Amino acid sequence: MPFYDFKCRRCDTVFNVQATIEEKEKNLIPCPGCGGRVLERVYTKANISLVSRKAYMTEPSPACKCCKRDCPNAQG
């Protein structure tokens, strides 16, 4: 099921919910703030990483001595 971001037109609560397409289209999703169902779809920016996995795995990190990546074993 996809996640949707909504803003309630009644109480201005902005929230994220996982719902089916049918629930979204039939206005079956209630506002967690007031229970209203008059919602406005909110579109947010997507988080995109421009670093390839290969570059991440091979470039040394000054924070970690054991695996060349940031990790809980990092010394510093």
Order of alpha helices (4+ residues) and beta strands (2+ residues): beta-beta-alpha-beta-alpha
